[in-house]
């Protein structure tokens, strides 16, 4: 039963997260991160709880700084709903259409719809709807207006075209949006009319606030009121509604004046009586802002394995310390992320109960001092209670909150791992299909989910190159007598979340992102260092081959770079095989021919991979440019079922004897293949029959075992 429920829950989360609406919201919120960060920094600088600093801001000398910071903060947060509206609607249009006119038209229509929902032109219109008060309306409007507009714009009868000589394309595109845009605006205007004039709901925030006051009537100021207060506050924030504004009337009526009551009691020689207060929640519950986001950030630092998630935490830790949580909840995001709903709402509830009982049982003094809400945790606990016990309670609450968030961070990352592996496999399949059809895959140009994954992989790949996290595995090359004479160096990248990524995908992403040269330089350096390691462990007669793309081989600095690494590692160039594909020779240029000649003169051996009897390849073999030919894998795999493959192999082997190059068969996976190859005259092999690609130390151990076996034989 538990397994079934868990499976259903995860399936539901996957469906929600992978929908275009969720992806558009997530992408839109992430796009708005710079504005959130700028506004958060300005707010921190305005609210630093230092008396001397605040006195400076109110002085004539600090008035200029105060005004500048206020303008920046206002620009960032007073129009935050507009920012989210534009970024989310544009993101949805980007996911649904490649037309630039549509990507521009959708946010424009969404903005007009938001103005309608904000009561533009009526007495109910207020600029406060453009800020955090209007976030929920902005998100809903962005999604519903975008979905409606794009669906209506796909109806041919609603998108007439002007067919006339010389008709401007941009004008035609704009003209086709008139009817869909008109219908969308009419729908939103009608909906707003019903809300205002029939249902009497002028403002969503005011409606919710009135509902909350009605709900709290008769509950008093006890623990139940506190739990309901933090529950609704967190729930509203999770859905993008400014919970602080909605619940402000409740806070003012039940909690805001309670610290003053305690102070008055103490002055009168009486004990304090009010446990819950606005300061109580600010100090003990909302550490890091609503949802006790400080616990989330710390849990990410302690338990997260994703660098991208940790980067959000690193950037958000500053504002979070001062209880400003917008950057984290919109940047991770937490808002509308179903994985984080339970901990975001439950953590403050649990901490409220712990803090309430800690005070009521006498472990912690009552709150008797008002504290500015931006005061950092630990310090604020001491100031509010006048006791170190207040700070200790905050530490306990933080530990509890971190433990609550921990499993949900793991769940979030497990889901990301599963989804990412699936997406990377899909990208690999798209690349393979494009290569078969001889078409550019254009992975980074995609505007869908896979395009986002490709861009993320590019960022991580750059980081992996910079931090030298790429690896080489080595697949042994064996002669017919069982002697391992060398190995092929194969690129491996173990992504911190998705595991090993296919090498062709790594190469293609680096090529499209224009840092293939950096990647291949890293591979070259690792290959030379690897050959040095084999020299030290297996002797100086061990050979190593590594693949070079046409781009690298044509680079002007390739030969000099190779020479520098060979000299640096003090290896014999005759033991280093430069392996190129048939596509290299098919793209023959004078520069390429010159590089190949330099390599041969310096003693490097050249291997032609994936040889398929192409005309240009034969000419190169005729000119003795290559020392080795690797049979195309498809020929070897098919040889036992296709007699023609055997004829091709036999012909290539005969050419090798005549033109003095060796022939090596890859993808040898069964003894029957090896025996047939021997029968056809091929006596050098590479494949899973002998070994999968291995790290260097494992291959060295295996080669030593083989040598010992040959010695005894």
Secondary structure, 3 states (H helix, E strand, C coil): CHHHHHHHHHHHHHHHHHCHHHHHHHHHHHHCHHHHHHHHHHHHHHHCCCHHHHHHHHCHHHHHHHHHHHHHHHHHHCCHHHHHHHHHHHHHHHHHCCCHHHHHHHHHHHHHHHHHHCCCCCCCCCHHHHCHHHHHHHHHHHHHHHHHHHHHHCCHHHCCCCCCCCCCHHHHHHHCCHHHHHHHHHHHHHHHHHHHHHCCCCCHHHHHHHHHHHHHCCCCCCHHHHHHHHHHHHHHHHCCCCHHHHCHHHHHHHCCCHHHHHHHHHHCCCCCCCCCCHHHHHHHHCCCCCCCHHHHHHHHHHHCCCHHHHHHHHHHHHHHHCCCCHHHHHHCCCCCCHHHHHHHHHHHHHHHHHHHHHHHCCCCCCCCCCCCCCCCCCHHHHHHHCCHHHHHHHHHHHHHHHHHHHHHHHHHHHHHHHHHHHHHHHHHHHHHHHHHCCCCCCHHHCCCHHHHHHHHHHHHHHHHHHCCCCEEEEEEEEECCCCEEEEEEEEECEECCCEECCHHHHHHHHHHCCCHHHHHHHHHHHHHHHHHHHHHHHCCCCEEEEECCHHHHHCCCHHHHHHHHHHHHCCCHHHEEEEEEHHHHHCCCHHHHHHHHHHHHCCCEEEEEEECCCHHHHHHHHCCCCCEEEECHHHHHHCCCCHHHHHHHHHHHHHHHHHCCEEEECCCCCHHHHHHHHHHCCCEECCCCCCCCECHHHHHHHHHHHHHHHHHC
